[in-house]
Amino acid sequence: MLLFRHPLGLRHRFGPRRLLDLIKTGHASLGMPRLLRTTSFRMTLLYAGLFTVSVLLLLAVILWFSTAYIAEQIDRTVFNEIVEIVTETEGRGLQGLRDAVSPLAEKAPPGVYYLLQDNAGTVLAGNMPRVKPVLGVWTWAPPGTGKRIERAGRIVRGRGVPVAEGGYLFVGLDGFELGEMQETITRSFVVILAATIMLALAGGAVMSLGLQRRVEAISRTSRDIVAGDLGRRIAIRGTDDEFDHLAASLNAMLDRIESLMQGLREVSSDIAHDLRTPLSRLRQRLELARRRALSVETLHEALDASIADVDAILDTFGALLRIAQIEAHTKAAGFAELDMSEMLQAMVEAYQTVAEERGQMLAGDIEAGLWLVGDRELLPQLFSNLIENAIRHCPSGARIELAAHLRAGGIEVDVADDGPGIPADLTEKVLQRFFRLERSRTTPGTGLGLSLAAAIAGLHRTRLDLSDNRPGLRIRLLFPR
Amino acid sequence: MKILLMEDERETAGYVAQGLQEEGHLLSVAEDGRDGLFRATGEDWDLLIVDRMLPVLDGVAVVRTLRAGNIMTPVLFLTTLGGVGDRVVGLNAGGDDYLVKPFAFAELVARVTALGRRRTTMAAETVLRVADLEMDLLGRTVRRGKQPVELQPREFRLLEYLMRHAGEVVTRTMLLENVWDFHFDPRTNLVESHISRLRSKIAGQDAPELINTVRGAGYCIRAPV
C-alpha cells in the first residue's frame, strides 16, 4: 500500500481536508523509504526491469546468430576437406582413401577429427572410434570427457559421406571456438546487465531526488501560504520545463486568489468606513425625532428622511454586491449578441432630456451596425454610469459626447466631456471603490459608479481608459472583437 | 384580489401580508415551496407572490412546475439585494414581474395592482383614452382634444405605458424597466425629466393636468375628477 502513495499524499481516497492536513504536517526528510515511494523512483525501477529484459533478449539473439554463423563456418570447412579428400583419391578406391586419411588423422590438430570405415563398420583410418554411419551433417560427442561434453562447444560437428566400396568417410571439427565465443559473449553481457541496472538505479535515484526537491519546494511554499503568508510564490527556475509551467499556473492561481481576498478585505473595510457616516447620521436623526417630534407631521417628516437615508445605504450595499458578483464572473454566462449602436443611441436619447434640463448638451456620434457579444442588462448600466458621471460633474453649458466606432482592435466607445476633468495623478484612483474627488464629496452618490462601470468593463474584457480631454475628461473603452 | 404569498421569512411575510390586506387584498401565506406549490394548484388565485429562496422547493422551481402544469396565475418574484442575473432566470421560469428586497411598499402595491389588472385587460386595444387624451396604437398618433401631439418614440412608449395603467400608480422603477429597459437605478432624474417633458407636450391650453405625481410612489395618469 505504501508504494502507491503519491509524493504529495494525493491518494485518490483523500478528501481535501486530508490533503490539507498532509500539507500542514508536511514531510521533512528525504530518507530512503521515502525515495522508494516517489513516483519517479518507481518509474526508474520499471525502466530498469525493462532494460534487463531487453538486454537478455539481445543476448539471446546474438548467441543464436553467432552459433548459427560458426556452425555454418564449420560445415563449410568440413565440406571443403571432404571434397578435397574425395577428389584427390578419385578412382583409387577405399585403399586410396585410407592412404590419404591416415596421415591427415595422425597430424590432425586438436579438435579436428577424421574417420574412414568400411561397409562392415571397421575403422580403416582416423583419430576417433567407430560410429554408426550417418550421412549428412550431424554432431558427435567424443567419449571420456565427462560432464564437460555437455557443453555445446565440445560437441564435434561434422559431415558423413558414402565413399567407394560402401565405405564411410566422416570429417568433423569440435566447436571449441564456438564455446569460447558464447562464453565471452555471455560473460560480457552479465557485466553490461549489471552496469545497466546500477546506472538505471543510480540515475533514477538522482532524478527522483531532483524531482522530489522541486515538488518539495512547491509543497513547502503551499504550506507557507496555508500558514498565512499569502504573498509567497513558487520559484520559477527559468528552465521552461513542466515544473516551471506548473509553478507559473499555480502562481497565477495564487495571484487571483490573493487579489480576490485583497478585494474582499478592501470591501469590508470600505463598507465599514463608508457606511458608518450615513448610519450615524440616521441614528442622530431618529434620536432627534424621538426627543423633539411633537406632532405626527414632524414625526412623519423625520421618518421619511430616515427612509431616504436607509435607501441611500441600501443603494450602496446593492452597488457593492453587484460589483462583487460581476467581479466574480457570475454573469458572463448571460452574454448574447446585441446591437451596440442601437443600445448607445437609446442611451443618448434617454439622457439628452436630462442634460438639456441642466443646460448641458449631450450628443451622439455612433456608427451603425456595431454588434457585440455582451450582457444586455449590464452594458446599459455601464454607459448610464459614464454618462451620468459626466452630467453630474459638469457645469451648465458643458458638452458631452458619446462616440462609438469600429476600429482595428474592436469597438471603440468614447464618453467625453469638456467639464472640470480629473487631475492626471488621480485617474487610476477614481476607479476604486468609494473614492470621490474632494469637490464631489458634498454631492449625493455612493462613490461606486465608476467602480461598477469598471467591473462591468472587466467582465467584457475591456477597461476604462481615462484621459485628459483638454479640457475635461475622456473615458475610452475598446471592446475586443 | 386573492393573493398567495410564498415567503419563509416570517417578518417579511407579515409585513407584506398586513400591508396588502390594508390595501383590501385577501392574503394567504405559504412558508415553504412544497406547501406553496400544493396550495397554488389546489385553489384559484389572482396572484402569486413568490420568494426566490424558499425552503424544500425553491421559488423558481415552484413557478416552473406551475407553468409546466399550465397554471398561468400571474407571478411576482421577490429576490434579495444585488442578485445580478436573477431577474432573467425568474422571468424565464415563467415569472411575470420581479421585485428586489428590500422594496418600498408603494412599489409592491403598484406592481400587485398592475399584475392583477393584467388578467382582465388582455383584449387587444387599439385606442387608449384618458379624458380628452387619445392614443391611436395602430397609427402611432396622439391627440389632446383636437390638438395632435408630436412625440418621440420613447415618449410615445412612456405615455403608452402610463395610459395602459391609467388610474393606477406606476412607479419610477416600473417605468425604467418597461420604457427604457433599465434594470438599475440611475443616479440622475432621468424619469422625472422625461415625465416633465411629456407633461409639457400633452398640456393643452387651460386643459387640466393628467399625469399626477404620487408622492413617495410614482406617477398616475387619470382623468381629473
Interface residues (C-beta under 8 A of the other chain):
Chain A: D304 I307 D311 L314 D315 F317 G318 L320 L321 R322 A324 Q325 I326 T330 K331 A333 G334 A346 E349 A350 Y351 T353 V354 E356 E357 E377 L378 P380 Q381 S384 N385 E388 I391 R392 P444 G445 G449
Chain B: L81 G82 G83 V84 G85 R87 V88 V100 P102 A104 Q152 R154 W180 D181 F182 H183 F184 D185 P186 R187 T188 N189 L190 S193 H194 S196 R197 G216
